Each structure stands twice: as structure tokens, then as C-alpha cells.
Amino acid sequence: MIRDKGLIVLLISSLLVYAVMQYMGIGVIPLRSIIGGGSVITNHGLDADVVMDVEGSDVYIAWYDHIKSAIMLKASSDGGSSFRDVLVSSVEGVESARVRGIVAKGSYVNVVWSAEVDGQYDIFLSNSRDGALTFSTINISNNDGDSEYPVIDASGPTVYIAWVDLTYGNSEILLRVSRDGGSTFSNVINVSNSNGESEAPVLVAEGSSVYIAWHDNTQGVFAVMFRASHDNGNTFSDPVILSSIDYDSGFATMDVDGSNVYTVWMSKDNANNGGNDKDGYGFSIKMRYSSDGGRSFSEAVSIGKGRSPIVKVDGSLVCIVWIVEDGIQFASVYGKDIKDAISIDIDAQSIRNIILDVEGNTISILLLGEMDRASNSNSNDRNYSNSSIIMYIGSRDAGLTFSSTKVVEGLMVDDVSMLSKGRGVYIAWSEKVCADPNCSNVRIGYHFGKSNDLSYQFTVRSIN
């Protein structure tokens, strides 16, 4: 387990990505994450990661199937109207497995996942070169230390995978690069290469460039670090400290468009929250912007208070959302100029997860939280009071106006993924299903939803 070093504990509920942030006092991300198995799984220890990518009319959804002890994938070539089953990799004999990310580029489909084998965590990549008809799997980390929390992105045939690794005694951010669509990989690159604890990598690929950010406590506090490569990962810039070293900062989020790089993070600014905000809503949300591919950055600016910020960029539209005590806040950025943040009212409590995507002038915000469905006009006859459900908020005018909260579906949602592509919004999720009348045991069901109309209505189907 990663040693406690005095930052926020972040509970992660998915990939790509993805993340669920909650402030828990002191400490950093625990490395180990144990998942139960078997045909019927108790409420305790049940966990599922669902990852999705969309490439044209191709939709790919992957997860770890507890019953089959396998990484499974649903593939569609007609925009999600129909799906076929694909066995990505059998994982029989491992103690646990979690799917962490998927990237599709043309005929290349890459699924990254982690598993505990003989008491050690490793990172695996399952690669397809024929549009997800067949897969081959390799151990990406393949070293003597625990390896966890991989992130993946690709630009053309160049695939990048970074992760947290304990081989060197402290936690480091390691990277491997493939230049043939994921078939073969370079030697390991130690991106962080520090004496401190390095955690929570984020990675974005754009053209021949790749950008990596993480947090590290070499300076005595946790600080947000950044490196860039502009030659497909062959060489990297020196590490840059983006945050202040006067207080803990971390859990960066980042997106890129062309040479414009936007990095946003949480800072434990004791002057603002006194360190007494047990729920984490008092964190300062900070941002820095680069217009030259990360070679130089603007000064850090505060854009609000809260937790779990996400930044997404499409062309000139840059959007940031984060969770506040009574809902969410939204801000748009033009260059380095930030418009005043606005509050978006939602009928929800205890938000577990927030996902943002931007496509053209369409902004999609997905929430996973609790809601009294019985009092909502979108609810059906079932009792959804205080259940974990999916809610969607959208804008088709670049954030000038937003829809009301749309309840998509769900009763006991475990994990969710969302993407905006063209006019379509795609959602995939896992949901706990009661295996007996008292719901003392549950199994996992998987679902897919799509909306491409102006009223944000989703067509939902089971994909088990």
C-alpha cells in the first residue's frame, strides 16, 4: 500500500480516465483494491469498472466479468443498435481484476486493465488490430513491484500507457509507448524519477505530443508536476512544478487542443479552508494555461472552491465543472480568461461521480449520486428513494443555457462511463441487481444508453 504522506485520500470509481474524488482527511490513494468474485456476489466488495470508446459508428464497451473471470467487451458497428460479444482475455486464477481504460483508433482497439496475481498487482494490455475481432494480451508493467492505476491515450498508431509503480521503493510514474498501435512497446520510462511519492497520473496525447501531469511530495508538500514530449514520447521536457509549494495540491485534470494545454487541480489552501472541511468542498480549484504546448504556462488562477474538478476542451470551447456542497459549478475559459462560474441546480445529494465531455457546442455533464426518484417527473413506478442513479445535464449552446436534470436510469449504479461524439451522447454503466427478494446478494448487470435528440431523451438497453 502506498505510504501515507499527508494529502487527500481520493476514492476512484472508474477510468479513463477516469475518477470519484472525496476528501477523507489525510493520506493518499491506497494502491490495493480488492474485488470479490463468484456467480453471486454479496453487497460487500462488489465493484465493477465500465470503460467505453466510440470511433465513428463503432462503439466499444469493456468490463471485468466476475462470473466468467474474464475481461469482456461489447462491440457495435452500427452506433449501438446491436452488439456482439468479445472475449478480450481470460483472467482465471487471478485474485482480482479491474478494467481501467479503452482507446480505439481505426482498426486498433486497446484495453488496459490491472490484476492481482500471486499477491502482486500488474498492468496488462489487451490489443486488437482487427477492429476487436481478436485480442492478444501482454503484461505491460512486468516488474518486481506493485503497479496500479494505469491511464491510456493514443494519437494515430502511437499508444501511451502510464501508471503508478512501487518497484523503486517509493511510488513513481512509469510510462511505456507503442508506435504500432499497441502491438509492441518501448522500454519503461520513469517519468517522475523523484525521491518522493508520485501519484495520480493524467495523460493526454495530441498529434506527435503527449502531456503528463501528476502530484509529488518531493518538495515537502504535494505539488502538481508536468512533463511534455513533442516527438512521440522519445524525449521529454524537464519536470515543471505547476502548483504552489506552500500547501498540498494534487489530483490534476488536463485536456489539450492543438498547442493549448489546460491543467486544473485541487489545492489545500489552509488560508481558505483551514484544513477543517471534512467533505472537501473548501478546496481551491486552480488552473494554469499554456498556448505553446506546455513550454510555458500562465500564472495559476483560482476559479472557485469545491472538489473533483474536470476540464474538457474542443476547439475554442474550454469547460470546467466541479462539485460543491449543494450541487455543481460550471466555468468556461477563453484563452486564459475565465468567465464567472455559474451554479447548476440539480435534485441530488451525495454526488459520487461527475463526468464532463465537450463536442462542438454540446456540453454533457453526467452525475452519479442519490436522488428521491419518487418526487421526480422522470421517475417510473419503482421506489428509487436514496438510490445511486445516473443524471444528465446538457447544453447545446456552449454553456449559455443548460437543460434540467434528466434521470437516465439506474437503481443501484456501480460505475458509469460517458462520451459525446457528433450529435450523439453515449453512456455505459454497471448496476447491481438483487439476486433475492431481500437483496442480501446482488449480481452485476450492464447497460447502454444513447441520445441524439434536442430533448436529451436516452434510449436505454441491457447489454448483458
ZAMARGU-4260 file (C-alpha; in steps of 0.2 Angstrom, whole numbers, plus 5000, padded with zeros to 4 digits):
<rodrens>
0) 5000/5000/5000 | 5006/5017/4996 | 5013/5025/5012 | 5003/5040/5020 | 5011/5057/5016
5) 4998/5070/5021 | 4987/5074/5006 | 4969/5070/5002 | 4963/5052/5000 | 4954/5050/4983
10) 4942/5036/4981 | 4942/5031/4962 | 4927/5023/4955 | 4932/5021/4936 | 4945/5025/4921
15) 4948/5035/4909 | 4950/5042/4914 | 4943/5042/4923 | 4938/5047/4944 | 4927/5050/4960
20) 4935/5062/4972 | 4931/5063/4990 | 4941/5072/5004 | 4944/5060/5018 | 4957/5070/5029
25) 4975/5064/5027 | 4983/5051/5016 | 4985/5047/4998 | 4977/5034/4986 | 4978/5017/4993
30) 4986/5005/4980 | 4976/4989/4983 | 4958/4987/4978 | 4951/4970/4982 | 4936/4964/4971
35) 4925/4949/4976 | 4921/4935/4964 | 4909/4921/4961 | 4892/4919/4952 | 4883/4928/4966
40) 4892/4942/4975 | 4887/4950/4992 | 4884/4968/4993 | 4901/4970/5001 | 4916/4970/4990
45) 4906/4971/4974 | 4914/4983/4961 | 4914/4985/4943 | 4923/4996/4931 | 4915/5000/4914
50) 4925/5009/4900 | 4919/5015/4883 | 4926/5022/4867 | 4917/5027/4851 | 4926/5028/4834
55) 4914/5034/4820 | 4899/5021/4821 | 4909/5009/4831 | 4905/5008/4850 | 4916/4998/4862
60) 4912/4994/4880 | 4923/4984/4891 | 4922/4977/4909 | 4929/4963/4920 | 4915/4949/4921
65) 4916/4942/4939 | 4906/4926/4934 | 4916/4922/4918 | 4933/4928/4926 | 4937/4937/4910
70) 4939/4954/4903 | 4924/4956/4891 | 4919/4968/4878 | 4903/4973/4868 | 4907/4979/4851
75) 4894/4988/4839 | 4897/4993/4821 | 4880/5002/4820 | 4881/5016/4833 | 4875/5005/4847
80) 4859/4997/4839 | 4866/4980/4841 | 4881/4972/4850 | 4892/4957/4848 | 4901/4948/4862
85) 4920/4948/4863 | 4931/4938/4875 | 4946/4950/4877 | 4956/4940/4890 | 4953/4926/4902
90) 4959/4930/4919 | 4956/4914/4929 | 4967/4911/4943 | 4970/4930/4947 | 4964/4937/4964
95) 4956/4952/4956 | 4955/4962/4940 | 4949/4979/4935 | 4947/4987/4918 | 4954/5004/4918
100) 4953/5011/4900 | 4950/5008/4882 | 4956/5018/4866 | 4950/5014/4848 | 4959/5021/4833
105) 4954/5014/4817 | 4956/4995/4817 | 4967/4996/4833 | 4957/4993/4850 | 4967/4993/4866
110) 4960/4989/4883 | 4971/4992/4898 | 4967/4983/4915 | 4975/4979/4931 | 4975/4962/4941
115) 4982/4955/4956 | 4992/4939/4953 | 5001/4929/4967 | 4999/4944/4978 | 5006/4957/4966
120) 4997/4970/4956 | 5002/4971/4937 | 4996/4981/4922 | 4990/4972/4907 | 4986/4977/4889
125) 4974/4968/4878 | 4977/4973/4860 | 4967/4971/4844 | 4972/4975/4826 | 4957/4969/4818
130) 4943/4980/4825 | 4940/4970/4841 | 4938/4953/4832 | 4953/4945/4841 | 4964/4951/4855
135) 4982/4947/4862 | 4987/4952/4880 | 5004/4957/4887 | 5010/4962/4904 | 5014/4980/4902
140) 5022/4983/4919 | 5030/4966/4922 | 5042/4971/4936 | 5045/4967/4954 | 5034/4980/4962
145) 5015/4983/4963 | 5009/4993/4948 | 4992/5001/4948 | 4980/5015/4942 | 4985/5015/4923
150) 4980/5028/4911 | 4980/5027/4892 | 4978/5038/4877 | 4983/5037/4859 | 4986/5048/4844
155) 4985/5038/4827 | 4996/5022/4830 | 5005/5029/4845 | 4999/5022/4861 | 5004/5029/4878
160) 5001/5020/4895 | 5007/5027/4912 | 5004/5020/4929 | 5009/5021/4947 | 5023/5009/4952
165) 5032/5004/4968 | 5046/4994/4961 | 5059/5008/4966 | 5053/5008/4984 | 5044/5024/4983
170) 5029/5027/4971 | 5034/5033/4953 | 5025/5037/4937 | 5031/5025/4924 | 5027/5026/4905
175) 5028/5014/4890 | 5025/5019/4872 | 5019/5009/4857 | 5021/5016/4839 | 5012/5002/4830
180) 4995/5003/4838 | 4999/4993/4854 | 5007/4978/4846 | 5025/4981/4854 | 5031/4994/4867
185) 5046/5003/4871 | 5056/5001/4887 | 5049/5008/4903 | 5052/5027/4905 | 5052/5034/4923
190) 5043/5050/4921 | 5043/5056/4939 | 5060/5050/4944 | 5060/5058/4961 | 5064/5054/4979
195) 5046/5057/4984 | 5029/5049/4982 | 5022/5052/4964 | 5003/5048/4962 | 4988/5051/4951
200) 4994/5052/4933 | 4984/5060/4919 | 4989/5058/4901 | 4983/5067/4885 | 4990/5063/4868
205) 4988/5076/4854 | 4997/5074/4837 | 5015/5070/4840 | 5014/5076/4858 | 5010/5068/4874
210) 5007/5078/4890 | 5008/5070/4908 | 5003/5078/4925 | 5004/5070/4942 | 5007/5075/4960
215) 5023/5073/4970 | 5029/5077/4988 | 5047/5079/4985 | 5046/5097/4989 | 5039/5093/5007
220) 5021/5096/5001 | 5012/5088/4987 | 5014/5098/4971 | 5007/5096/4954 | 5020/5091/4941
225) 5020/5092/4922 | 5031/5085/4908 | 5028/5085/4889 | 5035/5076/4874 | 5034/5083/4856
230) 5042/5068/4847 | 5030/5054/4851 | 5037/5050/4868 | 5056/5049/4863 | 5061/5063/4874
235) 5053/5073/4887 | 5054/5091/4894 | 5061/5093/4912 | 5048/5092/4926 | 5039/5108/4929
240) 5030/5112/4946 | 5013/5120/4941 | 5006/5122/4959 | 5012/5132/4974 | 5024/5123/4986
245) 5016/5132/5001 | 5002/5120/5003 | 4997/5102/4997 | 4990/5102/4979 | 4985/5087/4968
250) 4973/5076/4958 | 4976/5086/4942 | 4964/5085/4927 | 4971/5090/4910 | 4965/5092/4892
255) 4973/5098/4876 | 4968/5106/4859 | 4982/5109/4847 | 4996/5118/4857 | 4984/5124/4870
260) 4986/5115/4887 | 4974/5117/4901 | 4978/5110/4918 | 4966/5111/4933 | 4969/5104/4951
265) 4963/5105/4969 | 4974/5114/4982 | 4973/5113/5001 | 4975/5131/5004 | 4974/5132/5023
270) 4971/5151/5022 | 4954/5147/5013 | 4948/5131/5021 | 4958/5130/5037 | 4960/5111/5034
275) 4944/5108/5043 | 4932/5104/5028 | 4930/5085/5031 | 4919/5084/5015 | 4932/5093/5004
280) 4921/5107/4997 | 4933/5120/5003 | 4947/5116/4991 | 4953/5129/4980 | 4951/5125/4961
285) 4966/5131/4952 | 4971/5132/4934 | 4986/5136/4923 | 4986/5138/4904 | 4999/5135/4890
290) 4997/5141/4872 | 5014/5133/4867 | 5012/5115/4870 | 5017/5116/4889 | 5034/5125/4886
295) 5027/5140/4896 | 5012/5142/4907 | 5001/5157/4913 | 5001/5161/4932 | 4990/5150/4942
300) 4972/5157/4945 | 4958/5152/4957 | 4942/5148/4948 | 4931/5143/4964 | 4930/5131/4978
305) 4924/5113/4979 | 4931/5096/4974 | 4933/5084/4959 | 4936/5097/4945 | 4936/5091/4927
310) 4942/5101/4912 | 4937/5097/4894 | 4942/5106/4878 | 4935/5106/4860 | 4942/5120/4849
315) 4939/5137/4857 | 4927/5130/4870 | 4935/5126/4886 | 4924/5120/4900 | 4927/5116/4919
320) 4915/5108/4931 | 4917/5103/4949 | 4907/5098/4964 | 4901/5110/4978 | 4891/5106/4993
325) 4874/5110/4985 | 4877/5104/4968 | 4890/5108/4954 | 4898/5123/4946 | 4902/5127/4928
330) 4915/5139/4921 | 4920/5142/4903 | 4938/5148/4898 | 4943/5158/4883 | 4962/5158/4881
335) 4967/5161/4899 | 4952/5172/4903 | 4939/5163/4914 | 4921/5168/4914 | 4912/5169/4931
340) 4907/5152/4937 | 4889/5148/4937 | 4879/5136/4948 | 4869/5122/4940 | 4854/5117/4951
345) 4852/5098/4952 | 4840/5087/4963 | 4853/5077/4970 | 4863/5073/4986 | 4879/5064/4990
350) 4887/5066/4972 | 4898/5051/4970 | 4905/5055/4952 | 4905/5068/4939 | 4909/5066/4921
355) 4911/5080/4908 | 4913/5079/4889 | 4913/5093/4876 | 4909/5091/4857 | 4907/5106/4846
360) 4894/5117/4856 | 4887/5102/4865 | 4892/5101/4884 | 4887/5085/4893 | 4888/5083/4911
365) 4884/5066/4919 | 4882/5064/4938 | 4881/5048/4949 | 4873/5052/4965 | 4857/5050/4976
370) 4840/5057/4972 | 4822/5055/4978 | 4815/5047/4962 | 4798/5046/4968 | 4796/5065/4968
375) 4804/5067/4951 | 4793/5068/4935 | 4805/5057/4926 | 4804/5043/4938 | 4794/5027/4935
380) 4784/5016/4947 | 4799/5009/4956 | 4805/5016/4973 | 4821/5025/4969 | 4822/5035/4986
385) 4841/5037/4991 | 4847/5026/4977 | 4863/5028/4966 | 4857/5034/4949 | 4863/5042/4934
390) 4858/5060/4930 | 4862/5070/4914 | 4863/5089/4911 | 4866/5096/4894 | 4869/5112/4884
395) 4869/5114/4865 | 4874/5132/4865 | 4891/5131/4873 | 4885/5133/4891 | 4874/5148/4889
400) 4859/5138/4894 | 4858/5120/4902 | 4844/5108/4902 | 4835/5102/4918 | 4842/5087/4927
405) 4837/5071/4916 | 4837/5055/4926 | 4844/5042/4913 | 4841/5026/4923 | 4848/5016/4937
410) 4843/5010/4954 | 4860/5004/4962 | 4873/5010/4949 | 4890/5004/4952 | 4901/5013/4939
415) 4897/5023/4923 | 4906/5030/4908 | 4901/5044/4895 | 4906/5051/4879 | 4900/5064/4867
420) 4903/5061/4848 | 4895/5071/4834 | 4877/5073/4839 | 4876/5058/4850 | 4879/5056/4869
425) 4884/5038/4874 | 4883/5031/4891 | 4888/5014/4898 | 4886/5008/4916 | 4885/4993/4928
430) 4871/4991/4940 | 4869/4980/4955 | 4854/4968/4953 | 4846/4960/4968 | 4848/4941/4967
435) 4835/4938/4981 | 4819/4947/4987 | 4829/4954/5002 | 4843/4960/4991 | 4856/4952/5003
440) 4865/4946/4987 | 4867/4955/4971 | 4874/4952/4954 | 4880/4965/4941 | 4870/4970/4926
445) 4877/4981/4911 | 4868/4994/4901 | 4870/5006/4887 | 4861/5022/4883 | 4861/5034/4868
450) 4854/5051/4865 | 4855/5061/4849 | 4839/5072/4850 | 4837/5090/4856 | 4827/5085/4871
455) 4841/5074/4878 | 4830/5058/4879 | 4840/5042/4881 | 4836/5026/4873 | 4842/5013/4886
460) 4845/4994/4884 | 4853/4980/4894 | 4869/4973/4886 | 4872/4958/4897
</rodrens>
